[in-house]
């Protein structure tokens, strides 16, 4: 079998009614002439949106083809046993030039029932946020189904939603059923199950260029909504230089922050999973048994499971997210 190496993919850009220009201006992504680009899908196996390799001899192959060919060598034996040729995670950068809709995601059971697909558990890492920008997540207090519907009908939903100021470095974990919205001015990376199912609840009474509103999924959202309030929505962690810091560990992914200005050795012999590196700040050289790769801010690399010894060398100070399945 040919020797595998860290894989980068051509981003799939999505224009959105709420999109902005930070993917180009802050992350340096080549969005061409596209305007209002809201999302950059950097690793995806979602049907119709499967990312294609951009580097090395495997360039031109899509992610699903690679999993079919390399199986456990690429994703890890246990991951392949569980998910087969469907890559289990979706990695996106999101630029909210305007407020995203208020929404909720289904769990696996509901998604299989209605859509024959996986549900969506996700997390956010805020890369940059304009002054005064916000994250809407969860309820301020426990509400009943009836209270929620009354606020929805009266367009006063915001009165019962929890809002927090968005700051660079903030981390949020969003399990299925948790109401949420990304506020205007926020640039973040989203790590999630390989699913594109969203139940839109409220879209700020927006219409498109043709005067049409986007579809609302009131009944589906009610099936999965968690009406409880929680004491803390933001994930607490301490960012320490030259330490790997745990951010989110769940059944679907584990994410760590590596903030460093000295080389770091990574030993993945016990892992049995692919690893994804996401560039948050600075530039990092990645040495592996088959050569060297470079990761810059706003870029993503898929490290095949067969690569066990990795050396990360920052150019100055750098921050990267490390994602895998435990």
VORO-968485 format. One record per residue (C-alpha): x, y, z; residue number from 1. Coordinates in pm, whole numbers, plus 50000, padded with zeros to 5 digits. Each point is the difference from the previous one (the first is absolute). Layout:
<rec <X; Y; Z>; NUM>
...
This chain:
<rec <50000; 50000; 50000>; 1>
<rec <50130; 50345; 49907>; 2>
<rec <50121; 50210; 50289>; 3>
<rec <49741; 50238; 50141>; 4>
<rec <50072; 50359; 50100>; 5>
<rec <49805; 50293; 50157>; 6>
<rec <49718; 50093; 49763>; 7>
<rec <49863; 50343; 49923>; 8>
<rec <49679; 50050; 49803>; 9>
<rec <49849; 50260; 49770>; 10>
<rec <49757; 50203; 50213>; 11>
<rec <49635; 50000; 49896>; 12>
<rec <49866; 50354; 50035>; 13>
<rec <49637; 50072; 50083>; 14>
<rec <49845; 50340; 49938>; 15>
<rec <49737; 50088; 50260>; 16>
<rec <49746; 50276; 50058>; 17>
<rec <50199; 50074; 50319>; 18>
<rec <50353; 49949; 49859>; 19>
<rec <50288; 50250; 50024>; 20>
<rec <50355; 50054; 49874>; 21>
<rec <50218; 49875; 50287>; 22>
<rec <50080; 49663; 49841>; 23>
<rec <50185; 50201; 49736>; 24>
<rec <50123; 50293; 50209>; 25>
<rec <50099; 49830; 50327>; 26>
<rec <50061; 49634; 49909>; 27>
<rec <50142; 50074; 49653>; 28>
<rec <49775; 49750; 49823>; 29>
<rec <49975; 50024; 49623>; 30>
<rec <49626; 50045; 49957>; 31>
<rec <50042; 50153; 49652>; 32>
<rec <49720; 50239; 49900>; 33>
<rec <49750; 49854; 50245>; 34>
<rec <49824; 50248; 50227>; 35>
<rec <49840; 49935; 50342>; 36>
<rec <50191; 49677; 50054>; 37>
<rec <49866; 49864; 50328>; 38>
<rec <50165; 49658; 50016>; 39>
<rec <50314; 49823; 49890>; 40>
<rec <49963; 49621; 50018>; 41>
<rec <50358; 49878; 50035>; 42>
<rec <49948; 49629; 50075>; 43>
<rec <49667; 49850; 49898>; 44>
<rec <49848; 49670; 49900>; 45>
<rec <49645; 50139; 49983>; 46>
<rec <49828; 49873; 49685>; 47>
<rec <50028; 50253; 49713>; 48>
<rec <50273; 50185; 50197>; 49>
<rec <50292; 49757; 50026>; 50>
<rec <50333; 50181; 50024>; 51>
<rec <50276; 49923; 49747>; 52>
<rec <50372; 49968; 50086>; 53>
<rec <50210; 50301; 49894>; 54>
<rec <50356; 49883; 50081>; 55>
<rec <50240; 49719; 49909>; 56>
<rec <49951; 49700; 49774>; 57>
<rec <49645; 49939; 50127>; 58>
<rec <49885; 50342; 49875>; 59>
<rec <49671; 49972; 49812>; 60>
<rec <49867; 49709; 50208>; 61>
<rec <49709; 50073; 50229>; 62>
<rec <49986; 49911; 50368>; 63>
<rec <49754; 49714; 49960>; 64>
<rec <50214; 49836; 49730>; 65>
<rec <50302; 50018; 50232>; 66>
<rec <49813; 49835; 50289>; 67>
<rec <49890; 49722; 49759>; 68>
<rec <50360; 49940; 49891>; 69>
<rec <50197; 50050; 50323>; 70>
<rec <49733; 49907; 50259>; 71>
<rec <50153; 49967; 50350>; 72>
<rec <50338; 50132; 49883>; 73>
<rec <49831; 50334; 49937>; 74>
<rec <49732; 50024; 50269>; 75>
<rec <50099; 49734; 50257>; 76>
<rec <49872; 49641; 50018>; 77>
<rec <49733; 50064; 50264>; 78>
<rec <49876; 50312; 49823>; 79>
<rec <49975; 49806; 49672>; 80>
<rec <49812; 49715; 50171>; 81>
<rec <49745; 50247; 50134>; 82>
<rec <49954; 50243; 49709>; 83>
<rec <50113; 49810; 49690>; 84>
<rec <50082; 50224; 49704>; 85>
<rec <49816; 50300; 50146>; 86>
<rec <50252; 50235; 50163>; 87>
<rec <49848; 50078; 50342>; 88>
<rec <50079; 50372; 50044>; 89>
<rec <49931; 50327; 49820>; 90>
<rec <50235; 50297; 50049>; 91>
<rec <49882; 50349; 49907>; 92>
<rec <50107; 50360; 50041>; 93>
<rec <49699; 50231; 50046>; 94>
<rec <49992; 50377; 49946>; 95>
<rec <49687; 50166; 50135>; 96>
<rec <49977; 50327; 49808>; 97>
<rec <49649; 50015; 50148>; 98>
<rec <49812; 49797; 50264>; 99>
<rec <49947; 49635; 49912>; 100>
<rec <49653; 49859; 50051>; 101>
<rec <49900; 49872; 50343>; 102>
<rec <50015; 49623; 49961>; 103>
<rec <50030; 49658; 50158>; 104>
<rec <50140; 49665; 49883>; 105>
<rec <49858; 49648; 50032>; 106>
<rec <50165; 49707; 50178>; 107>
<rec <50089; 49681; 49809>; 108>
<rec <49670; 49830; 50077>; 109>
<rec <49784; 50287; 49870>; 110>
<rec <50223; 50057; 49698>; 111>
<rec <49987; 49631; 49902>; 112>
<rec <49622; 50000; 50040>; 113>
<rec <49937; 50307; 49781>; 114>
<rec <50303; 50027; 49772>; 115>
<rec <50184; 49661; 50002>; 116>
<rec <50308; 50194; 50112>; 117>
<rec <50211; 50072; 50307>; 118>
<rec <49896; 50270; 50245>; 119>
<rec <50218; 50294; 50083>; 120>
<rec <50211; 50052; 50311>; 121>
<rec <50240; 50290; 49949>; 122>
<rec <50242; 50242; 50162>; 123>
<rec <50124; 50351; 49919>; 124>
<rec <50337; 50163; 50052>; 125>
<rec <49980; 50378; 49950>; 126>
<rec <50294; 50127; 49791>; 127>
<rec <49904; 50368; 49987>; 128>
<rec <49703; 50206; 50115>; 129>
<rec <49910; 50365; 49940>; 130>
<rec <49939; 50215; 50310>; 131>
<rec <49647; 49945; 50128>; 132>
<rec <49940; 49682; 49801>; 133>
<rec <49817; 49717; 50172>; 134>
<rec <49932; 49630; 50021>; 135>
<rec <49642; 49894; 50069>; 136>
<rec <49988; 49665; 50175>; 137>
<rec <49739; 49835; 50220>; 138>
<rec <49726; 50158; 50208>; 139>
<rec <50037; 50258; 50280>; 140>
<rec <49774; 49787; 50220>; 141>
<rec <49807; 49674; 49968>; 142>
<rec <49700; 50051; 49771>; 143>
<rec <49698; 49788; 49916>; 144>
<rec <49909; 49894; 49651>; 145>
<rec <49700; 50236; 50018>; 146>
<rec <50209; 50299; 50114>; 147>
<rec <50246; 49937; 49719>; 148>
<rec <49724; 49982; 49737>; 149>
<rec <49838; 50317; 50130>; 150>
<rec <50328; 50192; 49969>; 151>
<rec <50052; 49852; 49654>; 152>
<rec <49652; 50114; 49888>; 153>
<rec <50048; 50348; 50150>; 154>
<rec <50350; 50037; 49852>; 155>
<rec <50140; 50054; 50351>; 156>
<rec <50216; 49685; 50000>; 157>
<rec <50308; 50210; 50075>; 158>
<rec <49853; 50089; 50342>; 159>
<rec <50050; 49642; 50123>; 160>
<rec <50328; 49917; 49822>; 161>
<rec <50339; 50012; 50170>; 162>
<rec <50243; 50238; 49828>; 163>
<rec <50375; 50028; 50070>; 164>
<rec <50265; 50237; 49871>; 165>
<rec <50219; 49825; 49743>; 166>
<rec <50376; 50012; 50054>; 167>
<rec <50291; 49841; 49815>; 168>
<rec <50087; 49665; 50161>; 169>
<rec <49647; 49932; 50126>; 170>
<rec <49892; 49636; 49970>; 171>
<rec <49639; 49878; 49992>; 172>
<rec <49872; 49643; 49995>; 173>
<rec <49659; 49960; 49836>; 174>
<rec <49830; 49666; 50059>; 175>
<rec <49685; 49911; 49802>; 176>
<rec <49693; 50185; 50124>; 177>
<rec <50184; 50312; 50121>; 178>
<rec <49864; 50318; 49842>; 179>
<rec <50275; 50224; 49857>; 180>
<rec <50102; 50270; 49753>; 181>
<rec <50330; 50159; 49896>; 182>
<rec <49978; 50379; 50023>; 183>
<rec <50111; 50257; 49744>; 184>
<rec <50376; 50066; 50001>; 185>
<rec <50116; 49655; 50117>; 186>
<rec <50256; 49788; 49814>; 187>
<rec <50035; 49645; 50129>; 188>
<rec <50091; 49643; 49918>; 189>
<rec <49727; 49737; 50039>; 190>
<rec <50082; 49634; 50068>; 191>
<rec <49701; 49770; 49966>; 192>
<rec <49858; 49665; 49904>; 193>
<rec <49989; 49939; 49627>; 194>
<rec <49650; 50142; 49962>; 195>
<rec <49835; 50299; 49837>; 196>
<rec <49667; 49983; 50183>; 197>
<rec <49882; 50322; 50164>; 198>
<rec <49654; 50085; 50131>; 199>
<rec <49952; 50372; 49949>; 200>
<rec <49782; 50160; 50268>; 201>
<rec <50011; 50374; 49936>; 202>
<rec <50178; 50193; 49722>; 203>
<rec <49960; 50361; 50120>; 204>
<rec <49720; 50058; 49744>; 205>
<rec <50257; 50006; 49719>; 206>
<rec <49915; 49961; 49632>; 207>
<rec <50228; 49926; 49705>; 208>
<rec <50044; 50208; 49682>; 209>
<rec <49669; 49859; 49871>; 210>
<rec <49813; 50095; 50317>; 211>
<rec <49983; 49640; 50121>; 212>
<rec <50050; 49883; 50358>; 213>
<rec <50209; 49689; 50070>; 214>
<rec <49824; 49686; 50116>; 215>
<rec <49919; 49971; 50371>; 216>
<rec <49984; 49659; 50175>; 217>
<rec <49782; 50066; 50307>; 218>
<rec <49858; 49649; 50047>; 219>
<rec <50330; 49818; 49944>; 220>
<rec <50175; 50237; 50243>; 221>
<rec <49739; 49926; 50268>; 222>
<rec <50080; 49628; 49975>; 223>
<rec <50358; 50055; 50116>; 224>
<rec <49999; 50327; 50198>; 225>
<rec <50158; 50005; 50346>; 226>
<rec <49800; 50261; 50197>; 227>
<rec <50229; 49992; 50306>; 228>
<rec <50241; 50278; 50092>; 229>
<rec <50359; 49918; 50099>; 230>
<rec <50234; 50188; 50236>; 231>
<rec <50285; 50012; 49748>; 232>
<rec <49998; 49981; 49621>; 233>
<rec <50355; 50105; 49923>; 234>
<rec <50262; 49724; 50038>; 235>
<rec <50245; 50097; 50279>; 236>
<rec <50369; 49941; 49929>; 237>
<rec <50338; 50156; 50076>; 238>
<rec <50212; 50087; 49698>; 239>
<rec <50363; 49932; 50092>; 240>
<rec <50303; 50046; 49777>; 241>
<rec <50174; 49675; 49902>; 242>
<rec <49719; 49786; 50140>; 243>
<rec <49735; 49793; 49822>; 244>
<rec <49670; 50105; 50159>; 245>
<rec <49685; 49788; 49983>; 246>
<rec <49695; 50190; 49871>; 247>
<rec <49718; 49759; 49913>; 248>
<rec <49982; 49621; 50042>; 249>
<rec <49680; 49829; 49886>; 250>
<rec <49896; 49677; 49826>; 251>
<rec <50046; 50160; 49657>; 252>
<rec <50333; 50185; 50028>; 253>
<rec <50274; 50117; 50236>; 254>
<rec <50151; 50344; 49950>; 255>
<rec <50314; 50146; 50158>; 256>
<rec <50169; 50338; 49967>; 257>
<rec <50376; 50001; 49941>; 258>
<rec <50148; 50344; 50075>; 259>
<rec <50376; 49995; 49961>; 260>
<rec <50321; 50174; 49902>; 261>
<rec <50226; 49693; 50032>; 262>
<rec <49992; 49669; 49808>; 263>
<rec <49750; 49739; 50122>; 264>
<rec <50027; 49622; 49952>; 265>
<rec <49673; 49812; 49948>; 266>
<rec <49979; 49623; 50052>; 267>
<rec <49679; 49854; 49854>; 268>
<rec <50083; 49629; 50040>; 269>
<rec <49709; 49932; 50237>; 270>
<rec <49747; 50218; 49819>; 271>
<rec <49863; 49791; 49708>; 272>
<rec <49846; 50310; 49841>; 273>
<rec <50076; 50260; 49737>; 274>
<rec <50099; 50342; 50141>; 275>
<rec <49889; 50336; 49860>; 276>
<rec <50212; 50311; 50053>; 277>
<rec <49832; 50339; 49960>; 278>
<rec <50217; 50313; 49980>; 279>
<rec <49873; 50270; 50237>; 280>
<rec <50303; 50229; 50031>; 281>
<rec <50344; 50019; 49844>; 282>
<rec <50170; 49732; 49790>; 283>
<rec <50109; 49647; 50089>; 284>
<rec <50229; 49754; 49826>; 285>
<rec <49890; 49638; 50035>; 286>
<rec <50272; 49736; 49975>; 287>
<rec <49897; 49637; 49943>; 288>
<rec <50164; 49682; 49877>; 289>
<rec <49912; 50078; 49637>; 290>
<rec <50111; 50364; 49989>; 291>
<rec <49898; 50347; 50118>; 292>
<rec <49677; 50197; 49970>; 293>
<rec <49908; 50358; 50092>; 294>
<rec <49684; 50120; 50177>; 295>
<rec <49904; 50370; 49998>; 296>
<rec <49718; 50190; 50167>; 297>
<rec <49665; 49906; 49840>; 298>
<rec <50133; 49673; 49857>; 299>
<rec <49914; 49640; 50086>; 300>
<rec <50203; 49681; 49969>; 301>
<rec <49883; 49639; 50032>; 302>
<rec <50272; 49783; 50156>; 303>
<rec <49947; 49632; 49901>; 304>
<rec <49973; 49753; 50291>; 305>
<rec <50304; 49811; 49868>; 306>
<rec <50227; 50300; 50081>; 307>
<rec <50085; 49950; 50366>; 308>
<rec <50300; 50227; 50065>; 309>
<rec <49938; 50368; 49933>; 310>
<rec <50222; 50298; 50082>; 311>
<rec <49838; 50342; 50006>; 312>
<rec <50239; 50293; 49952>; 313>
<rec <49846; 50349; 50038>; 314>
<rec <50137; 50301; 49812>; 315>
<rec <50001; 50231; 50301>; 316>
<rec <49681; 49958; 50202>; 317>
<rec <49713; 49792; 49863>; 318>
<rec <49663; 49853; 50095>; 319>
<rec <49846; 49693; 49843>; 320>
<rec <49699; 49786; 50083>; 321>
<rec <50057; 49623; 50014>; 322>
<rec <49690; 49788; 49930>; 323>
<rec <49953; 49622; 50000>; 324>
<rec <49757; 49727; 50102>; 325>
<rec <50077; 49827; 50327>; 326>
